[in-house]
């Protein structure tokens, strides 16, 4: 079972808190919360998370 399937199974079982704990462990100190994935892959990418404004 891959990671996404495991997270989905925990969500269906109502164990979303465990998924949150595991996500927190994978958090990186060099990336701010809610950073666009495009921005992490290409630092020069336009961040359109503000709705394009």
BAGU-261352 format. One line per 10 residues: number of its first residue (from 0); their letters; for each residue x, z, y of N, C-alpha, C. Coordinates in steps of 0.2 Angstrom, whole numbers, plus 2048, in hexadecimal, padded with zeros to 3 digits. Each point is the difference from the previous one (the first is absolute). Layout:
# residues N
NUM	A	X Z Y X Z Y X Z Y; ...
# end
This chain:
# residues 53
0	XXXXXXXXXX	804 800 7FA 7FC 800 806 805 800 806; 7FE 7FB 805 804 800 806 7FE 805 805; 804 801 805 7FE 805 805 7F9 800 803; 7FE 7F9 802 7FA 7FF 803 7FA 802 7FB; 801 7FE 7FA 7FB 802 7FB 7FF 808 7FF; 806 803 801 800 807 7FF 7FC 803 806; 802 7FE 806 7FD 802 806 7F8 7FF 800; 7FE 7FA 7FE 7F9 7FE 7FF 7FD 805 7FB; 803 801 7FA 7FD 805 7FB 7FF 807 803; 805 802 804 7FF 807 803 7FB 800 805
10	XXXXXXXXXX	7FF 7FB 804 7FB 7FF 805 7F9 800 7FD; 7FF 7FD 7FA 7FA 7FF 7FD 7FE 807 7FD; 805 804 7FE 7FF 806 7FD 800 806 805; 800 7FE 806 7FF 805 806 807 803 801; 805 7FE 7FE 807 804 801 804 7FC 805; 7FD 7FF 806 803 7FD 805 805 804 804; 800 807 7FF 805 804 803 806 7FF 7FC; 800 7FF 7FA 807 7FF 7FC 803 7F9 803; 7FC 7FB 801 802 7FA 802 804 801 807; 7FC 804 804 803 802 807 807 803 7FF
20	XXXXXXXXXX	800 805 7FC 806 804 7FF 806 7FB 7FE; 7FE 7FB 7FB 806 7FC 7FE 801 7FB 806; 7FC 7FE 804 801 7FB 805 805 804 805; 7FE 806 801 804 804 805 807 801 7FE; 801 800 7F9 807 800 7FE 804 7FA 801; 7FC 7FA 800 804 7FA 801 801 7FE 807; 7FD 805 805 801 7FE 807 807 800 802; 802 7FB 805 806 7FF 802 801 803 807; 806 803 802 801 803 806 802 7FB 805; 802 7FA 7FE 802 7FB 805 7FA 7FB 802
30	XXXXXXXXXX	7FA 802 7FE 7FA 7FB 801 7FB 805 803; 7FD 7FF 806 7FB 804 803 7F9 7FE 7FC; 7FC 806 7FF 7FA 7FF 7FD 7FC 7FA 803; 7FC 7FC 7FC 7FC 7FB 803 804 7FA 802; 806 7FF 7FE 804 7FA 802 7FE 7FA 7FC; 7FF 7FB 803 7FE 7FA 7FD 805 7FE 7FA; 7FE 7FE 7FB 805 7FE 7FA 804 7FA 803; 7FD 7FB 804 804 7FB 802 806 802 804; 7FF 806 804 805 803 804 806 802 7FC; 7FE 803 7FA 805 803 7FC 804 7FB 7FC
40	XXXXXXXXXX	7FD 7FA 7FF 803 7FA 7FD 804 7FC 805; 7FE 7FF 806 803 7FD 805 800 803 806; 805 804 803 800 804 806 7FE 7FC 806; 800 7F9 800 7FF 7FC 806 7F8 7FE 7FF; 7FD 801 7FB 7F9 7FE 7FF 7FB 803 805; 7FB 7FC 803 7FC 803 804 7FB 805 7FD; 7FF 806 803 7FC 805 7FD 7F9 7FF 803; 7FB 7FD 7FB 7FA 7FE 803 7FB 806 7FE; 802 806 7FE 7FC 805 7FE 7FB 803 806; 802 7FE 806 7FC 802 806 7FA 7FB 801
50	XXX	7FF 7FC 7FB 7FA 7FB 801 802 7FA 804; 806 7FF 801 803 7FA 804 800 801 807; 7FF 806 803 800 801 807 807 801 802
# end
